[in-house]
């Protein structure tokens, strides 16, 4: 396939793992036809102005080009519903966190979008790329994908955290950090969006803390010459667009998109990250820099969304914070004691990333394209996936039969329990005595008749 055509898609446009793979392929695999699919008109014009070949989703040009596409790299659910039988789809993912997702969610916690998404993932993905062996098996469970199709080669966006241009990238987004002693970034997960509502407490404050005092937060930041950068999740519906607090700024996705900059191309210049249940902090820990977690609504979040293994300690290489006083104390301790939670950070990186902490874009791309392995292996895997999906259906049927059998056993046990209850009642005991009396009477009556006839015949 000398003229192999490849599409890239992500949310937001031109970001995350897809962007990292694209940029590596652009420099090392320029023999392929590489193009982006974008959803926003502004981004379409922007990419074109930078010489990046792209197509506006569902435009006439897109529809014509899509018929010739051989491979699609994507990060969320882009183009899943359009897959053609001759195309290969590679899911790159967009983060690894402890919050439940996919088939780990209880049925009642699956939004309609979730169910549709999971069905399309299961039927249309040829390869999934993840960061480690742990996530290989989690993906297998989350998405019901055959583990042979899951590649623990590393998440390509991780390469960006080593960027020496992170401060310059922030400056392009209008944030100058050069005059601050320390720079903190707050990365909350979304609680309202993607068909989900109120996964946690919907705080109207800057920080989701108990006994929150905005003036106290401001004084803490100003007195220590700290800058707090707030970066909301792209899917969050209830987010602030601006703040009047001193030493506090909001980094908007639209500003980042305008400058073709992604989060991992910025966080390397941070001194500390404040998170909750989002995966946005995970790449940052590779640099062995401190993180802390706001868990004011952890019980609500566990109930409405859930935590994998039901254990936040497992996923959090830093202290939990509930109120403003804890926030101030823990921030200073983390910033000035390099050994505080150092061991936990190292263990976290080993667990989440394994050895995949550098050159991830190269590892993924070379595996798929060196000697054109993707064309042969994906074809083979499609047959494996077909058999695997058939086995899943049989497994579902077996589960239905087992459930029906369990229901029958349950009903039988309930009937037996009710019968035993009846047998233990006073009325039943009296009835049993009456039955025994009648049986005894009947037995004696027959014996008396027998004796009578016997004596009569002997007399004759």
C-alpha positions as CSV (number, residue, x, y, z in Angstrom):
1,X,0.0,0.0,0.0
2,X,2.3,2.7,-1.2
3,X,-0.5,5.3,-1.3
4,X,-1.9,4.3,2.1
5,X,-4.4,7.1,3.2
6,X,-4.7,7.8,6.9
7,X,-7.2,9.9,8.9
8,X,-6.6,11.4,12.3
9,X,-9.3,12.6,14.6
10,X,-9.5,13.8,18.2
11,X,-11.4,15.9,20.7
12,X,-10.6,18.8,20.8
13,X,-9.5,18.9,17.2
14,X,-5.8,18.3,16.6
15,X,-4.9,17.2,20.1
16,X,-3.8,14.4,22.4
17,X,-2.4,11.0,21.3
18,X,-3.6,11.5,17.7
19,X,-1.6,14.7,17.3
20,X,1.5,13.1,18.7
21,X,1.2,10.1,16.4
22,X,0.5,12.4,13.4
23,X,3.6,14.6,14.1
24,X,5.9,11.6,14.4
25,X,4.5,10.0,11.2
26,X,4.8,13.4,9.4
27,X,8.6,13.4,10.1
28,X,9.3,9.6,9.7
29,X,6.6,8.2,7.5
30,X,5.9,10.9,4.9
31,X,5.3,8.3,2.2
32,X,1.8,8.0,3.5
33,X,-1.1,10.3,2.8
34,X,-1.8,11.9,6.3
35,X,-4.9,14.0,6.9
36,X,-7.0,15.4,9.8
37,X,-10.8,15.3,10.3
38,X,-11.9,18.4,12.1
39,X,-15.3,19.3,13.5
40,X,-15.0,23.1,14.0
41,X,-14.9,25.6,11.2
42,X,-12.3,27.8,12.9
43,X,-10.0,24.8,13.4
44,X,-10.4,23.8,9.7
45,X,-9.2,27.3,8.6
46,X,-6.5,27.3,11.3
47,X,-5.0,23.9,10.3
48,X,-5.1,24.8,6.6
49,X,-3.3,28.1,7.4
50,X,-0.5,26.0,9.0
51,X,-0.2,23.7,6.0
52,X,-1.9,20.8,7.7
53,X,-4.1,18.8,5.3
54,X,-7.6,18.4,6.8
55,X,-11.3,17.8,5.9
56,X,-14.3,19.3,7.6
57,X,-16.5,16.5,9.0
58,X,-19.4,15.5,6.7
59,X,-18.5,18.0,4.0
60,X,-18.6,16.8,0.4
61,X,-14.8,16.7,0.3
62,X,-14.8,14.6,3.5
63,X,-17.4,12.1,2.1
64,X,-15.4,11.7,-1.1
65,X,-12.1,11.3,0.6
66,X,-13.3,9.0,3.4
67,X,-14.1,6.3,0.8
68,X,-10.4,6.1,0.0
69,X,-9.1,6.0,3.6
70,X,-7.4,2.9,4.7
71,X,-6.6,3.6,8.4
72,X,-8.2,5.8,11.1
73,X,-6.4,6.9,14.3
74,X,-8.9,8.4,16.9
75,X,-9.0,9.2,20.6
76,X,-12.7,9.2,21.6
77,X,-15.5,8.1,19.3
78,X,-14.7,10.0,16.1
79,X,-15.8,8.3,12.9
80,X,-16.8,5.1,14.6
81,X,-20.2,4.9,13.1
82,X,-18.8,5.4,9.6
83,X,-16.4,2.5,9.5
84,X,-16.2,0.6,6.2
85,X,-15.3,-3.1,5.9
86,X,-11.9,-2.4,4.2
87,X,-10.8,0.2,6.8
88,X,-8.6,-0.4,10.0
89,X,-9.4,1.6,13.1
90,X,-6.9,2.3,15.8
91,X,-8.1,3.6,19.2
92,X,-5.5,5.7,20.9
93,X,-7.4,6.7,24.0
94,X,-7.3,10.0,25.9
95,X,-6.4,9.2,29.5
96,X,-6.1,6.7,32.3
97,X,-7.9,7.4,35.6
98,X,-9.5,5.4,38.4
99,X,-13.0,6.6,37.6
100,X,-15.3,3.8,36.3
101,X,-16.0,3.7,32.6
102,X,-17.3,1.3,30.0
103,X,-18.6,-2.1,31.2
104,X,-17.2,-1.4,34.6
105,X,-20.2,1.0,35.1
106,X,-23.4,-0.4,36.5
107,X,-26.2,-0.7,34.0
108,X,-28.2,2.2,35.6
109,X,-25.1,4.4,35.4
110,X,-24.6,4.0,31.7
111,X,-25.9,7.0,29.7
112,X,-27.5,6.2,26.3
113,X,-24.4,7.6,24.7
114,X,-22.2,5.2,26.7
115,X,-24.1,2.1,25.5
116,X,-24.0,3.2,21.8
117,X,-20.3,4.0,22.1
118,X,-19.4,0.7,23.7
119,X,-21.2,-1.3,21.0
120,X,-19.4,0.6,18.3
121,X,-16.0,0.2,20.0
122,X,-16.5,-3.5,20.3
123,X,-17.5,-4.0,16.7
124,X,-15.3,-1.5,14.9
125,X,-11.9,-1.2,16.6
126,X,-9.0,-3.3,15.2
127,X,-6.4,-2.1,17.6
128,X,-6.4,-0.3,21.0
129,X,-3.3,1.3,22.3
130,X,-2.7,1.7,26.1
131,X,0.0,2.7,28.5
132,X,0.8,-0.6,30.3
133,X,-0.1,-4.2,31.0
134,X,-2.5,-3.1,33.7
135,X,-4.4,-1.0,31.3
136,X,-4.4,-3.8,28.7
137,X,-6.4,-6.0,31.0
138,X,-8.6,-3.1,32.1
139,X,-9.3,-2.2,28.5
140,X,-10.2,-5.9,27.8
141,X,-12.8,-5.6,30.6
142,X,-13.9,-2.0,29.9
143,X,-14.6,-2.5,26.2
144,X,-15.0,-6.3,25.8
145,X,-12.2,-6.3,23.3
146,X,-10.0,-9.4,22.7
147,X,-6.7,-8.7,24.6
148,X,-4.6,-9.8,21.5
149,X,-5.9,-6.5,19.9
150,X,-4.7,-4.4,22.8
151,X,-1.2,-3.0,22.5
152,X,0.5,-1.8,25.7
153,X,3.0,0.4,23.9
154,X,2.5,3.7,25.6
155,X,0.3,6.8,25.1
156,X,1.9,9.0,22.5
157,X,1.0,12.3,24.2
158,X,3.3,11.4,27.1
159,X,6.2,12.5,24.9
160,X,5.1,16.1,25.1
161,X,5.7,16.4,28.9
162,X,9.5,16.7,28.2
163,X,9.0,19.7,25.9
164,X,11.4,22.5,26.6
165,X,8.8,24.9,25.1
166,X,6.2,24.5,27.7
167,X,6.7,28.0,29.2
168,X,6.7,29.4,25.7
169,X,3.5,27.5,24.9
170,X,1.8,29.0,28.0
171,X,2.9,32.5,26.9
172,X,1.3,31.9,23.5
173,X,-1.9,31.2,25.4
174,X,-1.6,34.6,27.2
175,X,-0.1,33.3,30.5
176,X,3.3,34.6,31.7
177,X,4.6,32.6,34.6
178,X,8.1,34.1,34.7
179,X,7.4,36.4,37.7
180,X,5.9,33.8,40.0
181,X,7.7,31.7,42.6
182,X,5.6,28.6,42.0
183,X,2.9,27.7,39.5
184,X,0.0,25.4,40.3
185,X,-2.6,23.9,37.9
186,X,-6.1,22.8,38.9
187,X,-7.5,20.0,36.6
188,X,-11.0,19.0,37.8
189,X,-12.8,16.2,36.0
190,X,-16.2,16.9,34.4
191,X,-19.3,16.2,36.5
192,X,-21.9,17.4,34.0
193,X,-21.6,16.5,30.3
194,X,-21.8,13.7,27.8
195,X,-25.3,12.8,28.9
196,X,-24.2,12.6,32.6
197,X,-25.5,14.9,35.3
198,X,-24.3,15.4,38.9
199,X,-21.6,12.7,39.0
200,X,-20.4,14.7,42.1
201,X,-21.1,17.9,43.9
202,X,-21.6,20.7,41.5
203,X,-19.5,23.3,43.2
204,X,-19.9,27.0,42.2
205,X,-16.5,27.8,43.8
206,X,-13.1,27.8,42.3
207,X,-12.0,24.9,44.4
208,X,-14.3,22.1,45.4
209,X,-13.6,22.3,49.1
210,X,-15.5,22.3,52.4
211,X,-15.4,25.6,54.4
212,X,-14.2,27.3,51.3
213,X,-13.2,30.9,51.5
214,X,-12.2,32.6,48.3
215,X,-10.5,35.5,50.0
216,X,-8.4,33.1,52.0
217,X,-7.3,31.3,48.9
218,X,-6.4,34.6,47.2
219,X,-4.3,35.7,50.3
220,X,-2.5,32.4,50.3
221,X,-1.6,32.7,46.6
222,X,-0.6,36.3,46.8
223,X,1.5,36.1,50.0
224,X,3.5,33.2,48.6
225,X,3.7,34.6,45.1
226,X,2.0,31.4,43.7
227,X,0.0,31.4,40.4
228,X,-3.0,29.1,40.2
229,X,-4.0,28.1,36.6
230,X,-7.4,26.5,36.2
231,X,-8.0,24.2,33.3
232,X,-11.5,22.8,33.1
233,X,-12.3,19.5,31.3
234,X,-13.4,20.1,27.7
235,X,-16.7,18.3,28.4
236,X,-17.7,20.2,31.5
237,X,-20.8,22.2,31.0
238,X,-20.7,24.2,34.3
239,X,-17.4,26.0,34.1
240,X,-16.3,29.6,34.7
241,X,-15.0,31.6,31.8
242,X,-13.2,34.1,34.0
243,X,-12.2,34.9,37.6
244,X,-11.4,38.2,39.4
245,X,-9.2,36.5,41.9
246,X,-5.6,37.7,42.0
247,X,-2.9,35.2,41.1
248,X,-5.6,33.0,39.4
249,X,-6.2,32.6,35.7
250,X,-8.4,30.2,33.6
251,X,-6.8,28.5,30.7
252,X,-9.5,28.1,28.0
253,X,-9.6,25.3,25.5
254,X,-10.4,27.7,22.7
255,X,-7.2,29.7,23.3
256,X,-5.2,26.5,23.3
257,X,-6.8,25.3,20.1
258,X,-6.1,28.7,18.4
259,X,-2.4,28.1,19.1
260,X,-2.4,24.4,18.3
261,X,-1.3,23.6,21.9
262,X,-2.4,20.7,24.1
263,X,-2.3,20.2,27.8
264,X,0.7,17.9,27.9
265,X,2.7,20.5,26.0
266,X,2.2,22.8,28.9
267,X,2.2,20.9,32.2
268,X,5.9,20.3,32.2
269,X,6.3,23.9,33.4
270,X,4.0,23.4,36.4
271,X,5.4,22.9,39.9
272,X,2.3,21.1,41.2
273,X,-1.0,19.8,40.0
274,X,-4.3,19.8,41.9
275,X,-6.7,17.1,40.6
276,X,-9.6,15.0,41.7
277,X,-10.7,12.0,39.7
278,X,-9.4,13.1,36.3
279,X,-6.6,11.4,34.4
280,X,-5.1,14.7,33.3
281,X,-2.5,14.6,36.0
282,X,-1.1,11.2,35.2
283,X,1.5,12.1,32.6
284,X,2.8,14.9,35.0
285,X,3.8,12.3,37.6
286,X,6.4,10.8,35.3
287,X,8.4,14.0,36.0
288,X,8.3,13.1,39.7
289,X,6.5,16.3,40.5
290,X,3.9,16.5,43.2
291,X,0.1,16.2,42.9
292,X,-2.7,16.4,45.4
293,X,-6.4,15.6,45.2
294,X,-9.6,17.3,46.2
295,X,-12.1,14.7,47.4
296,X,-14.9,16.6,49.1
297,X,-17.5,14.7,47.1
298,X,-15.8,11.3,46.9
299,X,-18.8,9.4,48.4
300,X,-21.2,11.1,46.0
301,X,-18.9,10.4,43.1
302,X,-18.5,6.8,44.0
303,X,-22.2,6.3,44.2
304,X,-23.0,8.1,40.9
305,X,-19.9,7.2,38.8
306,X,-17.7,4.8,40.8
307,X,-14.0,4.2,41.3
308,X,-12.2,1.1,39.9
309,X,-11.4,-1.3,42.7
310,X,-13.4,1.1,44.9
311,X,-10.0,2.4,46.2
312,X,-8.9,6.0,45.6
313,X,-5.5,5.3,47.3
314,X,-4.7,3.0,44.4
315,X,-5.1,5.8,41.9
316,X,-3.8,8.8,43.8
317,X,-0.1,9.3,44.4
318,X,-0.7,12.3,46.7
319,X,-2.6,13.5,49.7
320,X,-6.4,14.1,49.8
321,X,-7.7,17.5,50.7
322,X,-11.1,18.5,52.0
323,X,-10.9,22.1,53.2
324,X,-8.9,25.3,52.6
325,X,-6.6,24.8,55.6
326,X,-5.6,21.3,54.5
327,X,-5.1,22.8,51.0
328,X,-2.6,25.4,52.2
329,X,-0.7,23.1,54.4
330,X,-0.4,20.2,51.9
331,X,0.6,22.5,49.0
332,X,3.6,23.9,50.9
333,X,4.6,20.5,52.2
334,X,4.5,19.0,48.7
335,X,6.4,22.0,47.1
336,X,9.2,22.1,49.6
337,X,9.7,18.5,50.8
338,X,10.8,16.5,47.7
339,X,10.5,13.2,49.6
340,X,6.8,13.7,50.5
341,X,4.9,11.1,48.5
342,X,7.9,10.5,46.3
343,X,7.7,6.7,46.8
344,X,4.0,6.8,45.9
345,X,4.6,8.7,42.7
346,X,7.3,6.3,41.6
347,X,5.1,3.3,42.3
348,X,2.2,5.0,40.4
349,X,4.3,5.6,37.3
350,X,5.5,1.9,37.3
351,X,1.9,0.7,37.6
352,X,0.3,3.0,35.1
353,X,3.1,3.4,32.5
354,X,5.4,0.5,33.0
355,X,8.5,1.2,30.9
356,X,6.4,3.4,28.5
357,X,7.5,6.8,29.6
358,X,9.4,8.0,26.6
359,X,9.3,7.7,22.8
360,X,5.8,6.3,22.9
361,X,4.8,7.8,19.5
362,X,7.7,6.1,17.9
363,X,7.0,2.7,19.7
364,X,3.3,2.7,18.5
365,X,4.0,3.9,15.0
366,X,7.0,1.6,14.3
367,X,5.1,-1.4,15.6
368,X,2.2,-0.8,13.3
369,X,4.0,0.4,10.2
370,X,7.5,-1.0,10.2
371,X,7.5,-3.7,7.5
372,X,3.8,-2.8,7.0
373,X,2.7,-5.1,9.8
374,X,-0.5,-3.3,10.4
375,X,-2.0,-4.4,7.1
376,X,-1.4,-8.1,7.8
377,X,-2.0,-8.2,11.5
378,X,-5.1,-6.1,11.6
379,X,-6.7,-8.3,8.9
380,X,-5.9,-11.3,11.1
381,X,-7.2,-9.7,14.2
382,X,-10.5,-8.8,12.5
383,X,-11.2,-12.5,12.2
384,X,-10.2,-13.0,15.8
385,X,-12.5,-10.2,16.8
386,X,-15.4,-11.8,14.9
387,X,-14.9,-15.1,16.7
388,X,-14.5,-13.2,20.0
389,X,-17.7,-11.3,19.5
390,X,-19.6,-14.5,18.7
391,X,-18.2,-16.0,21.9
392,X,-19.4,-12.9,23.8
393,X,-22.9,-13.5,22.4
394,X,-22.8,-17.1,23.5
395,X,-21.5,-16.0,26.9
396,X,-24.4,-13.5,27.2
397,X,-26.9,-16.3,26.3
398,X,-25.4,-18.6,28.9
399,X,-25.6,-15.8,31.4
400,X,-29.3,-15.4,30.6
401,X,-29.9,-19.2,31.1
402,X,-27.9,-19.1,34.4
403,X,-29.9,-16.1,35.5
404,X,-33.2,-17.9,34.7
405,X,-32.0,-21.0,36.5
406,X,-31.0,-18.9,39.5
407,X,-34.4,-17.3,39.5
408,X,-36.1,-20.7,39.5
409,X,-33.8,-21.9,42.4
410,X,-34.7,-18.7,44.3
411,X,-38.4,-19.2,43.7
412,X,-38.1,-22.9,44.8
413,X,-36.2,-21.8,47.9
414,X,-38.9,-19.2,48.7
415,X,-41.7,-21.8,48.3
416,X,-39.7,-24.3,50.6
417,X,-39.2,-21.5,53.1
418,X,-42.9,-20.6,53.1
419,X,-43.9,-24.3,53.4
420,X,-41.5,-24.8,56.4
421,X,-43.1,-21.7,57.9
422,X,-46.5,-23.1,57.5
423,X,-45.4,-26.5,58.9
424,X,-44.1,-24.8,62.0
425,X,-47.4,-23.0,62.7
426,X,-49.9,-24.2,65.4
427,X,-52.6,-24.8,62.9
428,X,-50.5,-27.1,60.9
429,X,-49.4,-29.1,64.0
430,X,-53.0,-29.6,65.0
431,X,-53.9,-30.7,61.5
432,X,-51.1,-33.2,61.6
433,X,-52.4,-34.7,64.9
434,X,-55.9,-35.0,63.3
435,X,-54.4,-36.8,60.3
436,X,-52.5,-39.2,62.5
437,X,-55.7,-39.9,64.5
438,X,-57.8,-40.5,61.3
439,X,-55.1,-42.8,59.9
440,X,-54.9,-44.8,63.2
441,X,-58.7,-45.0,63.3
442,X,-58.9,-46.2,59.7
443,X,-56.2,-48.8,60.4
444,X,-58.1,-50.1,63.5
445,X,-61.4,-50.2,61.6
446,X,-60.0,-52.3,58.9
447,X,-58.5,-54.7,61.4
448,X,-61.8,-55.1,63.3
449,X,-63.7,-55.9,60.0
450,X,-60.9,-58.4,59.2
451,X,-61.2,-60.1,62.5
452,X,-65.0,-60.3,62.2
453,X,-64.9,-62.1,58.8
454,X,-62.1,-64.3,60.0
455,X,-64.1,-65.5,63.1
456,X,-67.2,-65.9,60.9
457,X,-65.4,-68.2,58.4
458,X,-63.8,-70.2,61.2
459,X,-67.3,-70.7,62.7
460,X,-68.6,-72.0,59.5
